[in-house]
């Protein structure tokens, strides 16, 4: 029997990183991030995650989802990201770590396609900061304290 296919990538504010990768998987698991829990307006679970992950995988996924939401320029998203190369490398390393964990945990049931872009410092960042003196490079993302 063929494995279901999942696409691995972060999308701004989606709350998950796994998406149905083919029609058969989408028909079985539905749309949206299949590893995320959906809540109603009162904070009750309206749709549980279709793909269960360990606490370790969920925690790392949530951290990376938050960090990913901070990658875009806060003033004007099409402008260069403020992330330094060191921050890009840290994010990319943790992305690779999460992907390895997911393949270990659920890889026997799913083919996981890596579609997450690996970030590099924007080559225009120095010029951008020179004309925007109120902004600085980001060397770290302050992780939220509320989950």
N, C-alpha and C positions, 0 to 999 in steps of 0.2 A: 504494500500500500504506500502511495506517495505521501510525503510529509506535507502538511500545510506550510504556506510561505508567509513569513513576516518580514516587513521592512523595518529597519532600525534607523531612526533619526529623531532629532528633537525639533519641535515646531513651537514657536513662541506661545507660551501660556497653555499648552495642550494638556499638561499634567501627566503625560506618558511618553513612551519612546518606541512603542511597537504598533505597527499598523498592518492590516491585512495586505498581503502582497500579491494576491491573485483572486480571481472571481470565486473560486471554491472556498477559499479561506474567508473572504468577505461575506459570502452567503452563510457560512457557519458562525462567524464571530461578530459580524456587523461592522459598521464604520467607526471611525474615530480611533483614538489610541486604545487598543484592546487590553492594555495592562493598567489602565487608569480606572478609578472608581468615579462614578458620576453622582453628584448630590443634588437634592432639590433645594428650593429656597429656604427651607427650614433646617437645612444641614443634614437631612436624612439621606441615606443611600438610596438613590433611585435606580441605579444600575451598577451591579458589582463588576469588578474586573473580569473579563473573559479569560484572561491568562493570569494565573496566580504566580507571584514571584515571592522569593524569600524576603525576610525583613532586610537583610543585607542588600539585596538587589533593589528593593523599593527605596531604601534610604539613599543609596548612591544615585539612583534614577532621579529622586526628588531634588537632591543637591545639584545634579547636573542640569536638570530642568530649570531650576532657579538661576544658576549661573548663565545658562544659555540665554535666558530672558534679559540678561544684563549686557550681552555682547553688542547689541546695536547702540549706535550713538544716541545718548539721551536727549539731545537737542533736536536732531534731525537725522532719523535713521539711515538715510542714504549716505550721509557723511561718514568719514572713516571711523571705525571702532576705536575706542580709547585703550583697548587691551594691548599690553606689552607682549613681546614674544614669550617671555617667561610665563605669563598668565595663559596664553594660547597653548603652550606646551603642557602646562598643568592640566588644563581642561582636556586636551587631546589624550593625555595619558589616562585620565580617569574615564574617558569615553571608551578607550581600548580595554580598560579593566572591566567596565560594566559589560561590554560586549562579550568578553571572555566568560564572565559569570553567567550571563544569559545563555550562551551556547552550552555551558556546562549544565545549567539547571533545566533548560527546556529544549535543548538541541536534539534530543532523541525524538521529539514530537514535531519540531518545527525546523524548517530551513530558514535561517535568519540572514537576510541580505543587508549588508552594511552600507547605508546610504547617508550616513552622517558626515558632513563636511568637517575636515580637520582645519582649524583656524591657524593663521599666521598673522603676525603684526602687519598692519596696513602700511605699505611703503610710503604712503602720503601722510602718515601721522605727524611727522616732524613739521612739515609745511603747514598742516592744518592747525596744530597747536600754536605755531608762530603767529597766526592771524586770529587765534582764539585764546588769548592769554588767561582767561578765567577757567580754562579746562586743563586737566592734567592727565597723564598716563595712568591707567589702572594696572596695579601690580597684583591686586587680589580682589575678589568679590566677597563682600560681607554676606555670609550665609544667613538667611533669615532664621529667627529663633522659634517661630511658630510654624507648626506643620499643618 
